[in-house]
Amino acid sequence: MKKKDEKKVKTNSSKETKVKSEKKKSEKKRERVGFFKGVISEMSKVVWPSRRNMIKYSIATIVFVLFFALYFYGIELLMAWLKSIIVIV
């Protein structure tokens, strides 16, 4: 009789695991759908810059990068010059 009881427990537990896995799958699907709905609602709130503003921002960025490139190049030249004066070969 113990063997029959063990078989019943095994079949019941396998049915329970199937039900649990199906519930998990449906929950995951709902989560994905909710995520994409959230993404769509957030994207509708985005305010994109106009063409004119985009050109202004791009020019400002390029000027900023060039300024700092020249600034650090100047510092590098200054340090090389100081090194050549201080270090006597």
HURAJO-V668033 format. One record per residue. N is the residue number from 0. RES is the residue in one small letter. PHI is phi in whole degrees, -180 to 180 (NA if undefined). OMEGA is omega in radians with two decimals (none if undefined). Layout:
N:RES:PHI:OMEGA / N:RES:PHI:OMEGA
This chain:
0:m:NA:-3.14 / 1:k:-66:-3.12 / 2:k:-65:3.13 / 3:k:-65:3.13 / 4:d:-64:3.13 / 5:e:-65:3.12 / 6:k:-64:3.13 / 7:k:-64:3.14 / 8:v:-65:3.14 / 9:k:-65:-3.13 / 10:t:-67:3.10 / 11:n:-65:-3.12 / 12:s:-69:3.12 / 13:s:-69:3.08 / 14:k:-66:3.13 / 15:e:-64:3.14 / 16:t:-67:3.10 / 17:k:-64:3.14 / 18:v:-64:3.13 / 19:k:-64:-3.13 / 20:s:-67:3.09 / 21:e:-66:3.10 / 22:k:-65:3.13 / 23:k:-62:-3.14 / 24:k:-63:-3.13 / 25:s:-68:3.09 / 26:e:-66:3.13 / 27:k:-63:3.14 / 28:k:-64:3.11 / 29:r:-63:3.13 / 30:e:-64:3.13 / 31:r:-64:3.14 / 32:v:-63:3.11 / 33:g:-63:3.12 / 34:f:-62:-3.10 / 35:f:-68:3.05 / 36:k:-63:3.10 / 37:g:-64:3.13 / 38:v:-63:-3.12 / 39:i:-64:-3.14 / 40:s:-67:3.11 / 41:e:-69:3.13 / 42:m:-66:3.11 / 43:s:-72:3.13 / 44:k:-87:-3.08 / 45:v:-70:3.07 / 46:v:-106:-3.10 / 47:w:-85:3.14 / 48:p:-71:3.10 / 49:s:-74:-3.14 / 50:r:-62:-3.12 / 51:r:-63:3.12 / 52:n:-65:3.14 / 53:m:-63:3.10 / 54:i:-66:3.11 / 55:k:-60:-3.12 / 56:y:-64:3.14 / 57:s:-67:3.13 / 58:i:-64:3.13 / 59:a:-61:3.13 / 60:t:-66:-3.13 / 61:i:-64:3.12 / 62:v:-62:3.13 / 63:f:-60:-3.13 / 64:v:-66:3.13 / 65:l:-64:3.12 / 66:f:-58:-3.10 / 67:f:-72:3.06 / 68:a:-64:3.11 / 69:l:-67:3.12 / 70:y:-61:-3.12 / 71:f:-71:3.06 / 72:y:-66:3.10 / 73:g:-64:3.10 / 74:i:-63:3.12 / 75:e:-64:3.10 / 76:l:-64:3.12 / 77:l:-61:3.13 / 78:m:-66:3.10 / 79:a:-66:3.12 / 80:w:-64:3.12 / 81:l:-64:3.12 / 82:k:-65:-3.13 / 83:s:-68:3.10 / 84:i:-75:-3.04 / 85:i:-72:-3.10 / 86:v:-85:3.11 / 87:i:-99:-3.09 / 88:v:-84:none
